Amino acid sequence: MHTRISSRAVASLAAAAVFAAACTSRRTDPSMAAFPDGSPNPSSALSSPVEYLLTELGPTAVPTSGSEPSLRLDEATRRFSGFSGCNRFNGAFVREGDGLRFGPLAMTRMACSDPLLTQLEVRFTQAISQTSSLARVGENTIELRDVNGTTVARLRRR
């Protein structure tokens, strides 16, 4: 008895095999062990994600209100998530050498009742999308920097 397998079934099986192999073979990137300044990367040393609270956008301090915008980095899964002031967001990031790039943000779309929170949300998500590197400043503070090395956001560990 001969079983006939369609080319569509073969293509589907091949795609599933490639996907499974990509999920199970994880490359170890030595650059994940340290921030660009050579200091230890706190999130790679921990088994759980590290959460940071936004303290400055560019040179402007962010007022504390009890529900500060935040950014959570998980080096193990290379995923990020956070709160922008009104909405939650998440996505993937890439570390290459001293660089850090965030992928597209998936974000809830709840309306902000406060125009200042709307402005904060827009500026914070822009800072995330402009990020090209990350630097550790002190023991509990990180800076997101753009391609020119300008700090676009400063965050402290929660």
ZISULGI-V268365 format. One record per residue. N is the residue number from 1. RES is the residue in three letters. OMEGA is omega in whole degrees, 0 to 359 (NA if undefined). Layout:
n-><N;N>
res-><RES;RES>
omega-><OMEGA;OMEGA>
//
This chain:
n-><1;2;3;4;5;6;7;8;9;10;11;12;13;14;15;16;17;18;19;20;21;22;23;24;25;26;27;28;29;30;31;32;33;34;35;36;37;38;39;40;41;42;43;44;45;46;47;48;49;50;51;52;53;54;55;56;57;58;59;60;61;62;63;64;65;66;67;68;69;70;71;72;73;74;75;76;77;78;79;80;81;82;83;84;85;86;87;88;89;90;91;92;93;94;95;96;97;98;99;100;101;102;103;104;105;106;107;108;109;110;111;112;113;114;115;116;117;118;119;120;121;122;123;124;125;126;127;128;129;130;131;132;133;134;135;136;137;138;139;140;141;142;143;144;145;146;147;148;149;150;151;152;153;154;155;156;157;158>
res-><MET;HIS;THR;ARG;ILE;SER;SER;ARG;ALA;VAL;ALA;SER;LEU;ALA;ALA;ALA;ALA;VAL;PHE;ALA;ALA;ALA;CYS;THR;SER;ARG;ARG;THR;ASP;PRO;SER;MET;ALA;ALA;PHE;PRO;ASP;GLY;SER;PRO;ASN;PRO;SER;SER;ALA;LEU;SER;SER;PRO;VAL;GLU;TYR;LEU;LEU;THR;GLU;LEU;GLY;PRO;THR;ALA;VAL;PRO;THR;SER;GLY;SER;GLU;PRO;SER;LEU;ARG;LEU;ASP;GLU;ALA;THR;ARG;ARG;PHE;SER;GLY;PHE;SER;GLY;CYS;ASN;ARG;PHE;ASN;GLY;ALA;PHE;VAL;ARG;GLU;GLY;ASP;GLY;LEU;ARG;PHE;GLY;PRO;LEU;ALA;MET;THR;ARG;MET;ALA;CYS;SER;ASP;PRO;LEU;LEU;THR;GLN;LEU;GLU;VAL;ARG;PHE;THR;GLN;ALA;ILE;SER;GLN;THR;SER;SER;LEU;ALA;ARG;VAL;GLY;GLU;ASN;THR;ILE;GLU;LEU;ARG;ASP;VAL;ASN;GLY;THR;THR;VAL;ALA;ARG;LEU;ARG;ARG;ARG>
omega-><180;176;180;179;181;178;178;179;178;179;179;178;179;179;179;179;178;179;180;179;180;181;184;180;183;178;175;182;182;180;180;185;183;172;181;181;177;180;182;177;185;182;177;180;183;178;180;179;178;181;180;176;180;178;180;170;189;179;186;177;177;181;177;183;183;176;183;172;184;177;180;181;178;183;183;182;184;178;174;175;179;180;186;184;176;187;175;179;175;179;180;175;181;173;177;183;179;182;175;177;176;175;179;179;166;189;172;184;177;180;175;179;182;180;178;177;176;179;178;180;180;182;181;180;174;179;179;182;179;186;174;175;181;178;176;180;186;186;187;185;175;174;171;184;178;184;179;181;179;179;178;177;175;182;177;182;180;NA>
//
